Amino acid sequence: MILIYIKYKLMKRLVFALLIVTTTAGKAQDMQFGLKGGLTYSVFPKDGPEDWDGFGFHIGGLMDIGFSELLNFRTELVLADRGIQNKTPFAIFTTEVVAKYNTFPLYLTLPILYQYKAGNKFSLFVGPQFSFLLSNTIRSMVYVDGELFADERLKGEDATNFMRKFELGLAIGAEYKLADQLNLGVRYIRGIQSTGEADGSNDFYNGVQLSLLLKL
């Protein structure tokens, strides 16, 4: 029952955000659709000596909405994998131990960005991003003297019950036109809310996306 309620709340927020986009698009003078995909580099700063980071992917669709020469917007609906990995070696007397931790949270993201066209080929973007947690997979491994000693996997609610299901962030980026219908984009995303639900959690998301965009 609690899981159904959480999914209902997430769906209400997503519908509300899409309603804003649809209402805005209805008044636009120019609209163009497209596809995007690429790599994501994610970083979660920690209190310890090392950050947790890793590579993932993103793929989805986009819609450019133009009202005038100076008033243009970009909205996207993107599946984003924020994969991170961490490896911690240490020694117990003469025994070498390595602990590895991998997590692969999958989000549905909805950025709504103001687009400033700085020329025929170059554009800048800035605006909020709404992220909805879809799933997560966690794998923890311990190696002793190079041999696998323990291997534990978590999926489903066990891997998401400590995570925030809806997250607000800020996105800023740039895009360059490579060809008539092909663009190259780079974007930085910073979480305004922590990804964890615990009080005092400071694991704010930092991500860089490198994307190819195909205009339709």
N, C-alpha and C positions, 0 to 999 in steps of 0.2 A: 504493500500500500504506500509506503514512504517513497519507494522508487518510482511508482506511478505518479505521485504528486510532484516529485522533482522533475520528471520528464514533462509534465503538464506545464510547470512554471517555465521551463526552458522553451517550450513550444510557444507559449504566450509572448515571451520576449522576442523570439525569432519572428513571429508573425507581426509584432509591432514594428520591428525594424524594417521588415520587408514592406509593410504598409507605408512607412515614410518614404521608402525608395519609389514605390509604385505611384504614390500621390505626386511626388516631385517629378517623376518621369513623364507623367501625364501632361505636364505643362511645358515640357521641353520643346525646343524648335529643332534640335538635331540629336539623333541617337545612333549609336553604333555598338554592335555586340562583338565579342571575341572570346578566345580561349587563352589560358595561361598555364604554365607549369615550370618547375625548376627545383633547385636545391634550397634547403633552409639550414642555416647554422644557428643553433640554439645555445644560449648560455644562461645558467642559473647561478648567480653569485652566492657564495656561502660564507659563513663565519670562519671556516677553516682556511688553511694555507692555499687550497686549490679550489677553483671554480669547477662546476660540473658542466660539461658541454658535449656537443655531438652534432651529427648531420642527419637530416631527414629530407622529406620531399614535400611539395605542395602542388596541387592541380585543381583547376576549376574554371569558372566562366566569369566574364566581366561585361559591364555595360557602361559606356561613356554617354553622359547626358550633357548636352550643350544648350544654354539659354541665350548666350551672346558671345562676342569675341573674348570677353574677360570673365564670364561666369560659366564655368564648366565643372562637372563633377564626374567622379568615377566610383562605381560600386561593384563589388565582386562577391562571389559566393565560392569559397575555396576550402577544400580538404587539406589540412596541414598536419604533418607528422612532426612532432617536436622530440625526436629521438635524442637521448643523451646517454653517455657512457662515462663510467668512472672506474679507475683501477688504482688500488692502494696496496703497495707492497710493504711488508714488514717482516721482522724476524722474531722467532721464539727460540731463544738459545741459538743453536746452529741450524734450525729449521727455517727455510724460506717459505713464507706464506704470501699469497696474492689474492686479494678480494676484488672481484669484478662485479659491477652493478650496471645493468642496462634497463632503461625504461623507454617505452614507446607510446606516449599519449597521443591520441588522434583527436583533432578539433575540427569543427565546422566554423569557419571564420567569415565574418561579414564586415569588411571595411567600407566606410562611406567617406570619400576623400574629395577635397577641393583640388581641382586641377588647374595649374597655372602654366599656360603655354608660353615658354620663353623664346620660341622661334618655330620654324617649320618642322624641326626635328627633335627638339628638346622640351620636356615638360617636367614640372615639379608637382609633388603630391603631398598633402597633409590632411589628417583627420582622424576620427575615432575608429577603433576596430572592436567589434563585438565577437567574442570567442565562446563557443559552446562545446563542452567536453563530451565526446562521443564514446570513447573507450580508452583503455590503458592496458599495457602488458608489462610486467616487471619480471626480470630474471636476475637472480643473485647466484654467483658462483665463487667457490673458494678452492684455490689450488695450493697443494702442499708439496714442496719440492718438485714442482712442474706437473704433478698428477692431480686430476680433478678429485676433490674430496667431498664437496657438497654442491648440489645444484637445485635451486628452488625457483618455482615459477608461480606468479600470481596473475590472475585474469579476472575480468568481470568486476563485480562490486568490491571484491577484496582489494583490487588494485586502484579503485577510484574513490573509496569512501572517505579518504582524508583530503581529497582534492576539491577545489572550488568548481562547481558545475558551470557557472557563467562568469566570464572574466572580461573586464573592460580594459582596453589598451589604447595606445596612441601610435599611429603609423606615419612615417615621413619617408619620402623617397624621390627618385628621379627615373626618367625613362628617355631612351634615345631611339629614334626611328632608323632602323637598319635598311629597310626596303619599304615598298608601298604598303604592305600589309603585315610587316614583321617588325616588332619592337624588342629592345633589350631593356630590362628594368632591374633596379636595385632598390631595396627598401629596408629600413630599420623599424622594428616594432618593439615597443616598451610597454610592459604591463603596468597599469595604474593600480590594479589590485593584485595581491599575491596569488599564486596558483594553489597554495594550501589554505585550508579553512581554519587551521588552528590559530588561536589568539597569539599575536606577536610574530606570526610567520613573515619572513622577509625574503622568500624565494620569488622575487619579481622576475617575470620573464623578459629576456632580452633575445631578440632574434634578428638575423639578417637574411633576406630572401634575394636570390638571384634568379630572374625569370626571363623566359622567352614568351612573348605575347603575339598571338596571331589574330589579326582583326578580320572579321567575317564580312 
